[in-house]
Amino acid sequence: MKIRSLIAAAITCFGVSAVLTPAHAAPVNIDQWYTFGFGATGTGLQPGAGFVLGQRSIEAPDTPWTFDCNADHCKFIITDGFQAGDEFTLFDFGVSLGATSLAADISNIDCGNDEVACLLSTDFSDRTYVLANGPHSLTGIVNDSPYGGGAGFFIIHVPEPASLALMSIGLLGLSLRRRKV
């Protein structure tokens, strides 16, 4: 009888741990906008399934959002969407990267589902996180959500080395020319 109880307890523990174990998310792509969802203040950032997508977005997978930065650095850009007021904190492998900017304290400010309009509006919370070369595993929490949930957008951008090299050569040329004069 004790063996059956132990087996039942083991099966129950295994079942509960399977439910509580976070799903393994698919990696996210560089230079692709994603729509993510979120609930009330204190909840985690969610996949984008079931939310209105941004104009340039696809659904974000379940967190953690994983990717490899194969450059000197990458930029993770995140912005609140639709109605202003929501703020987030991001984590990389569980270490806080810091909070997004403060959102406007005015109701009924709406940028719709245009990722760029939301990002460029000073009324919406956003932040660009500069991340080092290597693997990243990002999660986030909602610091403030006056409407009890909503959606936002993110993109990972890698600066082009060719553009940086051309700009550096141009600056070097200007400084050399200036010295000759």
ChimeraX commands (.cxc) that place a marker at each C-alpha (Angstrom):
marker #1 position 0.00,0.00,0.00 radius 0.5
marker #1 position 2.88,2.38,0.82 radius 0.5
marker #1 position 4.45,1.77,-2.59 radius 0.5
marker #1 position 1.20,2.78,-4.34 radius 0.5
marker #1 position 1.04,5.95,-2.22 radius 0.5
marker #1 position 4.65,6.80,-3.08 radius 0.5
marker #1 position 4.05,6.20,-6.77 radius 0.5
marker #1 position 0.87,8.34,-6.69 radius 0.5
marker #1 position 2.76,11.11,-4.87 radius 0.5
marker #1 position 5.62,10.94,-7.39 radius 0.5
marker #1 position 3.19,11.13,-10.32 radius 0.5
marker #1 position 1.40,14.10,-8.70 radius 0.5
marker #1 position 4.71,15.91,-8.08 radius 0.5
marker #1 position 5.83,15.24,-11.64 radius 0.5
marker #1 position 2.52,16.52,-13.02 radius 0.5
marker #1 position 2.64,19.70,-10.92 radius 0.5
marker #1 position 6.27,20.37,-11.86 radius 0.5
marker #1 position 5.44,19.89,-15.55 radius 0.5
marker #1 position 2.73,22.55,-15.26 radius 0.5
marker #1 position 4.91,24.98,-13.30 radius 0.5
marker #1 position 8.00,24.56,-15.51 radius 0.5
marker #1 position 8.17,27.42,-18.01 radius 0.5
marker #1 position 7.83,26.54,-21.66 radius 0.5
marker #1 position 10.97,26.58,-23.73 radius 0.5
marker #1 position 10.54,29.46,-26.11 radius 0.5
marker #1 position 11.70,29.57,-29.67 radius 0.5
marker #1 position 14.54,32.00,-30.39 radius 0.5
marker #1 position 13.55,35.43,-31.65 radius 0.5
marker #1 position 14.93,36.85,-34.88 radius 0.5
marker #1 position 17.13,39.90,-35.30 radius 0.5
marker #1 position 15.50,42.91,-37.05 radius 0.5
marker #1 position 11.96,41.55,-36.71 radius 0.5
marker #1 position 9.27,43.45,-34.79 radius 0.5
marker #1 position 7.30,41.37,-32.29 radius 0.5
marker #1 position 4.03,42.04,-30.46 radius 0.5
marker #1 position 3.90,40.83,-26.85 radius 0.5
marker #1 position 1.07,40.97,-24.34 radius 0.5
marker #1 position 0.90,41.64,-20.62 radius 0.5
marker #1 position -1.53,41.61,-17.74 radius 0.5
marker #1 position -1.89,43.69,-14.61 radius 0.5
marker #1 position 0.93,45.32,-12.66 radius 0.5
marker #1 position 3.33,42.70,-11.30 radius 0.5
marker #1 position 2.69,40.08,-13.99 radius 0.5
marker #1 position 5.20,38.81,-16.53 radius 0.5
marker #1 position 5.38,39.67,-20.21 radius 0.5
marker #1 position 3.44,37.19,-22.35 radius 0.5
marker #1 position 3.48,35.83,-25.88 radius 0.5
marker #1 position 1.67,37.84,-28.53 radius 0.5
marker #1 position -0.97,35.23,-29.37 radius 0.5
marker #1 position -4.46,36.67,-29.14 radius 0.5
marker #1 position -3.32,40.32,-29.16 radius 0.5
marker #1 position -3.73,42.80,-32.01 radius 0.5
marker #1 position -0.46,42.72,-33.91 radius 0.5
marker #1 position 1.61,45.75,-34.76 radius 0.5
marker #1 position 1.79,46.85,-38.39 radius 0.5
marker #1 position 5.26,45.31,-38.81 radius 0.5
marker #1 position 5.03,42.63,-36.09 radius 0.5
marker #1 position 4.58,38.94,-35.69 radius 0.5
marker #1 position 3.48,37.25,-32.45 radius 0.5
marker #1 position 6.19,37.11,-29.80 radius 0.5
marker #1 position 6.84,33.59,-28.55 radius 0.5
marker #1 position 6.60,32.63,-24.90 radius 0.5
marker #1 position 9.35,34.04,-22.69 radius 0.5
marker #1 position 12.24,33.83,-22.29 radius 0.5
marker #1 position 13.01,35.56,-25.57 radius 0.5
marker #1 position 16.34,34.05,-26.53 radius 0.5
marker #1 position 18.84,35.09,-29.17 radius 0.5
marker #1 position 22.57,35.27,-29.85 radius 0.5
marker #1 position 24.15,38.65,-30.44 radius 0.5
marker #1 position 26.82,37.84,-33.02 radius 0.5
marker #1 position 28.14,41.39,-33.23 radius 0.5
marker #1 position 30.05,43.76,-30.98 radius 0.5
marker #1 position 26.68,44.66,-29.45 radius 0.5
marker #1 position 22.95,44.44,-30.14 radius 0.5
marker #1 position 20.13,46.81,-29.27 radius 0.5
marker #1 position 16.94,45.43,-27.71 radius 0.5
marker #1 position 14.28,48.10,-28.27 radius 0.5
marker #1 position 10.96,47.83,-26.42 radius 0.5
marker #1 position 7.95,50.15,-26.34 radius 0.5
marker #1 position 4.47,50.16,-24.90 radius 0.5
marker #1 position 1.74,50.05,-27.54 radius 0.5
marker #1 position -1.81,51.24,-28.11 radius 0.5
marker #1 position -2.65,53.24,-24.91 radius 0.5
marker #1 position 0.05,55.07,-22.96 radius 0.5
marker #1 position 0.66,54.31,-19.31 radius 0.5
marker #1 position 2.36,50.92,-19.10 radius 0.5
marker #1 position 5.96,50.47,-17.88 radius 0.5
marker #1 position 8.22,47.39,-17.73 radius 0.5
marker #1 position 11.45,46.04,-16.28 radius 0.5
marker #1 position 13.56,43.66,-18.38 radius 0.5
marker #1 position 15.85,40.87,-17.18 radius 0.5
marker #1 position 18.62,38.99,-18.98 radius 0.5
marker #1 position 19.20,35.53,-17.48 radius 0.5
marker #1 position 17.37,36.82,-14.38 radius 0.5
marker #1 position 19.57,39.91,-13.92 radius 0.5
marker #1 position 17.72,43.23,-14.10 radius 0.5
marker #1 position 18.57,45.42,-17.08 radius 0.5
marker #1 position 16.47,48.25,-15.64 radius 0.5
marker #1 position 13.09,49.78,-16.25 radius 0.5
marker #1 position 11.64,51.46,-19.31 radius 0.5
marker #1 position 11.03,55.21,-19.25 radius 0.5
marker #1 position 8.14,56.73,-17.34 radius 0.5
marker #1 position 4.91,56.90,-19.30 radius 0.5
marker #1 position 2.68,59.94,-19.66 radius 0.5
marker #1 position 0.19,60.40,-16.86 radius 0.5
marker #1 position -2.56,61.40,-19.29 radius 0.5
marker #1 position -5.36,59.05,-20.25 radius 0.5
marker #1 position -6.59,58.39,-23.77 radius 0.5
marker #1 position -3.23,58.81,-25.53 radius 0.5
marker #1 position -3.23,56.18,-28.27 radius 0.5
marker #1 position -0.57,55.32,-30.85 radius 0.5
marker #1 position -2.55,52.40,-32.25 radius 0.5
marker #1 position -0.66,49.41,-33.56 radius 0.5
marker #1 position 2.14,51.41,-35.25 radius 0.5
marker #1 position 5.35,50.27,-33.55 radius 0.5
marker #1 position 7.39,53.24,-34.80 radius 0.5
marker #1 position 4.77,55.84,-33.81 radius 0.5
marker #1 position 4.60,54.34,-30.31 radius 0.5
marker #1 position 8.41,54.30,-30.04 radius 0.5
marker #1 position 8.78,57.90,-31.22 radius 0.5
marker #1 position 6.06,59.28,-28.92 radius 0.5
marker #1 position 7.43,60.72,-25.68 radius 0.5
marker #1 position 4.12,59.79,-24.01 radius 0.5
marker #1 position 4.88,56.07,-24.25 radius 0.5
marker #1 position 7.26,54.10,-22.06 radius 0.5
marker #1 position 10.21,52.67,-24.00 radius 0.5
marker #1 position 13.90,51.86,-23.72 radius 0.5
marker #1 position 16.82,50.75,-25.83 radius 0.5
marker #1 position 18.97,48.20,-23.99 radius 0.5
marker #1 position 22.50,47.80,-25.39 radius 0.5
marker #1 position 23.48,44.15,-25.00 radius 0.5
marker #1 position 26.96,42.64,-25.34 radius 0.5
marker #1 position 28.04,39.96,-27.78 radius 0.5
marker #1 position 26.83,36.48,-26.81 radius 0.5
marker #1 position 23.65,34.65,-25.80 radius 0.5
marker #1 position 20.71,36.43,-24.18 radius 0.5
marker #1 position 17.55,35.20,-22.46 radius 0.5
marker #1 position 15.12,38.03,-21.79 radius 0.5
marker #1 position 12.05,38.13,-19.58 radius 0.5
marker #1 position 10.13,41.06,-18.14 radius 0.5
marker #1 position 7.58,42.21,-15.62 radius 0.5
marker #1 position 4.96,44.92,-15.70 radius 0.5
marker #1 position 5.83,47.80,-13.34 radius 0.5
marker #1 position 2.65,49.76,-14.02 radius 0.5
marker #1 position -0.46,48.97,-16.03 radius 0.5
marker #1 position -3.27,51.44,-15.34 radius 0.5
marker #1 position -5.65,49.56,-17.68 radius 0.5
marker #1 position -4.86,46.11,-16.28 radius 0.5
marker #1 position -3.03,44.83,-19.36 radius 0.5
marker #1 position -2.35,45.46,-23.00 radius 0.5
marker #1 position 0.29,44.92,-25.66 radius 0.5
marker #1 position 3.66,46.28,-26.62 radius 0.5
marker #1 position 6.37,45.80,-29.21 radius 0.5
marker #1 position 10.04,44.90,-29.36 radius 0.5
marker #1 position 12.80,44.48,-31.92 radius 0.5
marker #1 position 16.44,43.41,-31.70 radius 0.5
marker #1 position 18.70,45.45,-33.92 radius 0.5
marker #1 position 22.35,44.84,-34.79 radius 0.5
marker #1 position 24.23,47.94,-35.98 radius 0.5
marker #1 position 25.80,47.38,-39.37 radius 0.5
marker #1 position 29.61,47.18,-39.13 radius 0.5
marker #1 position 29.99,48.56,-42.66 radius 0.5
marker #1 position 28.09,51.72,-41.75 radius 0.5
marker #1 position 30.15,52.16,-38.60 radius 0.5
marker #1 position 33.36,51.63,-40.54 radius 0.5
marker #1 position 32.38,54.16,-43.21 radius 0.5
marker #1 position 31.43,56.70,-40.56 radius 0.5
marker #1 position 34.74,56.13,-38.74 radius 0.5
marker #1 position 36.73,56.56,-41.95 radius 0.5
marker #1 position 34.82,59.74,-42.71 radius 0.5
marker #1 position 35.50,61.16,-39.24 radius 0.5
marker #1 position 39.17,60.21,-39.51 radius 0.5
marker #1 position 39.37,61.94,-42.90 radius 0.5
marker #1 position 37.76,65.08,-41.49 radius 0.5
marker #1 position 40.13,65.18,-38.54 radius 0.5
marker #1 position 43.18,64.75,-40.81 radius 0.5
marker #1 position 41.95,67.45,-43.17 radius 0.5
marker #1 position 41.34,69.80,-40.25 radius 0.5
marker #1 position 44.94,69.27,-38.99 radius 0.5
marker #1 position 46.37,70.22,-42.40 radius 0.5
marker #1 position 44.48,73.52,-42.50 radius 0.5
marker link #1:1,2 radius 0.2
marker link #1:2,3 radius 0.2
marker link #1:3,4 radius 0.2
marker link #1:4,5 radius 0.2
marker link #1:5,6 radius 0.2
marker link #1:6,7 radius 0.2
marker link #1:7,8 radius 0.2
marker link #1:8,9 radius 0.2
marker link #1:9,10 radius 0.2
marker link #1:10,11 radius 0.2
marker link #1:11,12 radius 0.2
marker link #1:12,13 radius 0.2
marker link #1:13,14 radius 0.2
marker link #1:14,15 radius 0.2
marker link #1:15,16 radius 0.2
marker link #1:16,17 radius 0.2
marker link #1:17,18 radius 0.2
marker link #1:18,19 radius 0.2
marker link #1:19,20 radius 0.2
marker link #1:20,21 radius 0.2
marker link #1:21,22 radius 0.2
marker link #1:22,23 radius 0.2
marker link #1:23,24 radius 0.2
marker link #1:24,25 radius 0.2
marker link #1:25,26 radius 0.2
marker link #1:26,27 radius 0.2
marker link #1:27,28 radius 0.2
marker link #1:28,29 radius 0.2
marker link #1:29,30 radius 0.2
marker link #1:30,31 radius 0.2
marker link #1:31,32 radius 0.2
marker link #1:32,33 radius 0.2
marker link #1:33,34 radius 0.2
marker link #1:34,35 radius 0.2
marker link #1:35,36 radius 0.2
marker link #1:36,37 radius 0.2
marker link #1:37,38 radius 0.2
marker link #1:38,39 radius 0.2
marker link #1:39,40 radius 0.2
marker link #1:40,41 radius 0.2
marker link #1:41,42 radius 0.2
marker link #1:42,43 radius 0.2
marker link #1:43,44 radius 0.2
marker link #1:44,45 radius 0.2
marker link #1:45,46 radius 0.2
marker link #1:46,47 radius 0.2
marker link #1:47,48 radius 0.2
marker link #1:48,49 radius 0.2
marker link #1:49,50 radius 0.2
marker link #1:50,51 radius 0.2
marker link #1:51,52 radius 0.2
marker link #1:52,53 radius 0.2
marker link #1:53,54 radius 0.2
marker link #1:54,55 radius 0.2
marker link #1:55,56 radius 0.2
marker link #1:56,57 radius 0.2
marker link #1:57,58 radius 0.2
marker link #1:58,59 radius 0.2
marker link #1:59,60 radius 0.2
marker link #1:60,61 radius 0.2
marker link #1:61,62 radius 0.2
marker link #1:62,63 radius 0.2
marker link #1:63,64 radius 0.2
marker link #1:64,65 radius 0.2
marker link #1:65,66 radius 0.2
marker link #1:66,67 radius 0.2
marker link #1:67,68 radius 0.2
marker link #1:68,69 radius 0.2
marker link #1:69,70 radius 0.2
marker link #1:70,71 radius 0.2
marker link #1:71,72 radius 0.2
marker link #1:72,73 radius 0.2
marker link #1:73,74 radius 0.2
marker link #1:74,75 radius 0.2
marker link #1:75,76 radius 0.2
marker link #1:76,77 radius 0.2
marker link #1:77,78 radius 0.2
marker link #1:78,79 radius 0.2
marker link #1:79,80 radius 0.2
marker link #1:80,81 radius 0.2
marker link #1:81,82 radius 0.2
marker link #1:82,83 radius 0.2
marker link #1:83,84 radius 0.2
marker link #1:84,85 radius 0.2
marker link #1:85,86 radius 0.2
marker link #1:86,87 radius 0.2
marker link #1:87,88 radius 0.2
marker link #1:88,89 radius 0.2
marker link #1:89,90 radius 0.2
marker link #1:90,91 radius 0.2
marker link #1:91,92 radius 0.2
marker link #1:92,93 radius 0.2
marker link #1:93,94 radius 0.2
marker link #1:94,95 radius 0.2
marker link #1:95,96 radius 0.2
marker link #1:96,97 radius 0.2
marker link #1:97,98 radius 0.2
marker link #1:98,99 radius 0.2
marker link #1:99,100 radius 0.2
marker link #1:100,101 radius 0.2
marker link #1:101,102 radius 0.2
marker link #1:102,103 radius 0.2
marker link #1:103,104 radius 0.2
marker link #1:104,105 radius 0.2
marker link #1:105,106 radius 0.2
marker link #1:106,107 radius 0.2
marker link #1:107,108 radius 0.2
marker link #1:108,109 radius 0.2
marker link #1:109,110 radius 0.2
marker link #1:110,111 radius 0.2
marker link #1:111,112 radius 0.2
marker link #1:112,113 radius 0.2
marker link #1:113,114 radius 0.2
marker link #1:114,115 radius 0.2
marker link #1:115,116 radius 0.2
marker link #1:116,117 radius 0.2
marker link #1:117,118 radius 0.2
marker link #1:118,119 radius 0.2
marker link #1:119,120 radius 0.2
marker link #1:120,121 radius 0.2
marker link #1:121,122 radius 0.2
marker link #1:122,123 radius 0.2
marker link #1:123,124 radius 0.2
marker link #1:124,125 radius 0.2
marker link #1:125,126 radius 0.2
marker link #1:126,127 radius 0.2
marker link #1:127,128 radius 0.2
marker link #1:128,129 radius 0.2
marker link #1:129,130 radius 0.2
marker link #1:130,131 radius 0.2
marker link #1:131,132 radius 0.2
marker link #1:132,133 radius 0.2
marker link #1:133,134 radius 0.2
marker link #1:134,135 radius 0.2
marker link #1:135,136 radius 0.2
marker link #1:136,137 radius 0.2
marker link #1:137,138 radius 0.2
marker link #1:138,139 radius 0.2
marker link #1:139,140 radius 0.2
marker link #1:140,141 radius 0.2
marker link #1:141,142 radius 0.2
marker link #1:142,143 radius 0.2
marker link #1:143,144 radius 0.2
marker link #1:144,145 radius 0.2
marker link #1:145,146 radius 0.2
marker link #1:146,147 radius 0.2
marker link #1:147,148 radius 0.2
marker link #1:148,149 radius 0.2
marker link #1:149,150 radius 0.2
marker link #1:150,151 radius 0.2
marker link #1:151,152 radius 0.2
marker link #1:152,153 radius 0.2
marker link #1:153,154 radius 0.2
marker link #1:154,155 radius 0.2
marker link #1:155,156 radius 0.2
marker link #1:156,157 radius 0.2
marker link #1:157,158 radius 0.2
marker link #1:158,159 radius 0.2
marker link #1:159,160 radius 0.2
marker link #1:160,161 radius 0.2
marker link #1:161,162 radius 0.2
marker link #1:162,163 radius 0.2
marker link #1:163,164 radius 0.2
marker link #1:164,165 radius 0.2
marker link #1:165,166 radius 0.2
marker link #1:166,167 radius 0.2
marker link #1:167,168 radius 0.2
marker link #1:168,169 radius 0.2
marker link #1:169,170 radius 0.2
marker link #1:170,171 radius 0.2
marker link #1:171,172 radius 0.2
marker link #1:172,173 radius 0.2
marker link #1:173,174 radius 0.2
marker link #1:174,175 radius 0.2
marker link #1:175,176 radius 0.2
marker link #1:176,177 radius 0.2
marker link #1:177,178 radius 0.2
marker link #1:178,179 radius 0.2
marker link #1:179,180 radius 0.2
marker link #1:180,181 radius 0.2
view
